[in-house]
């Protein structure tokens, strides 16, 4: 597995600081974000890409479909298990 150095929310400056400030405290699927998920932080070298992926993820998952949040989470969990992914 590749390990990517990430920048903590408290140390982010410039454009990354702006993006983190925008995302922290926002909601994703009805849950308030107080800490950036590692899967998103791995993109912190490209803040605009991180923001775009976040917005895409928000638009297509976690209650945005007709499946509902519970079914979406069940599918995501099953796919992660099959792929041996802890996300």
N, C-alpha and C positions, 0 to 999 in steps of 0.2 A: 504494500500500500504506500502511496506517495503521501508525504506530509508537507503541507503548505504552511509557511509562516503567515500568521494573520495578525491584524492590528486590533487591539482591544478597543471597545467602544469609548473608553475613557481617554484613550491616547490618539484617537483619530482627529486629524486636522484637515484643512482645505476641503476639497470636494468630498472626500470620504466622510469627513466630519459632518458636512451638510446632509449627505445621504443618510448616514446613521441617525442624525437628529430627526430627519423626516420619518424614518421607519420606526424608530423606537417610540413607543407610546401609541403607535397606530394599532389597528386590529387586523388580524388575519383569521378569517373564519370565525369571527366573533370573540376571539381571544386577544387580549391586549399583549403586545410584544414589549417585554422589559429587557430582554437580552437577545442579541442577534444569534440566530441558529448557526452552528458551525458550517453547515452546508452552504449558507449564504456568505459567511465571512471569508470563505476560501476565494471569493471573487473581489476582495477588498482592494486589490491592485488596480482594478477597473471599476471604479465606483458607478459610472453610468451603466455599465453592463449589469452590475449588481442590482441597481434600481430597476432596470428593464426586466430582468428575470423575476424580481420580486413582484412587479406589477403584473407580469404574465401569469405567474403562479397564483396571485390573488384573484385574477380574472377567471381562471379555469378550474380551480380546485377549492376545496373546503366550503362546500355549500353552494358554489356557483352553478353546479349542474342540476339536472332534474333528479339525480340519484339521492341527494341529501348528504349531509355531513357524515352521518354514521356509515352509510354504505361506501362513501368515498374513502373513509379511514380504513374500513375493512379491506377494501381492494388494495389500498396502498400498503397495508400491513402484509397482506398475502404476497404481493409482488416483491416487497423487500425481503421476506423470508425466502422465497424461491431464489432470489438473487444473492442471498447471504449478505444483505446490506443492513446495517443497523439503523439506517434512516427510515 
